[in-house]
Amino acid sequence: MLFDNPDAHLICAFKRDTALCDPDSNASAPNQFTCRLGCGNAVGSLTVVALASEAGVHRMALLKRHADLKNESCERVRAETKQVPEAKTRLRKNVTKLKERVSDLTAENSGLNDRVTQLALAGTVLADRLRKAEEQARLPENVLRFPKTWLLGQQHLAP
């Protein structure tokens, strides 16, 4: 059965176990004097028109000059029903996804930095080999260059 409460600007589909109006244990109707916004039994949603009527202002005034009333009402509903705003839930999920993505990209970046170091070392080795090959190519065919380490170790033995 539906109950209309014009003072609260909502219709109640009364269920005793979910009512926020604290009905008696044998009640078959809601307590309209303690009707609360955000009750799970409320049918429909609270509109700007209802808020404006409750605040005693024109709806455009509510939207333009008294946004704090709407925000205060929404906060009161959330506090009474312990609701988390949908936008906040969506943002939390997004933050979680982004943190996972940052973690993945950090790990990938670390791997790429290691790979860059390895490639830089390989490039240095190849450049050194190329330089040695070019020096060897400039010598006549009958001359063989000794490694510097051999020459340094043998220079004291020369007569």
C-alpha positions, 0 to 999 in steps of 0.5 A: 500500500502506498502512503502520500506525505505531502509535507515531505514531498514523497510517497511511501511504500511502507515496509516496517523493517526498512522504514526510517520513521521508527514505526511501532512493531505492529504499525501498518502505516508510516509515521508521517511526522517523523518521515525522513528523506532518503528512506528506502521506502520512499518512491520517486526522488526528491526534486528541485521543486520539492526542495524549493517548496520545503525551503520556501523559495522559488526553484530558480532561486534555489538553483542560482542563489541557494545551491547550499540548500540543495547541497545541504539536503543531499548531504543530510540524506547521505548522512541519514542513509549512510549513502556514498555518492555515485560520483564518489564511488565512480571516482574511487574505482577510477583512482584504483584503476589509475593506481594499478596502471601507474604501477604497471607502467612503473614496472614496465619503465624499470624494465625498459631502463634496464634494456636501455642500459644493456643496449648502451653497453652493447653499442659501446662494445660494438663501437670499440670493436669497429674502431679496432677493426678500422685501425687494423685495416689501416695497417699494411698486411704484413704488420700485426698490431700487438695488444697494448697490455702485452706491450706494457707488460713486455717493455721492461724486458727490452734491451 
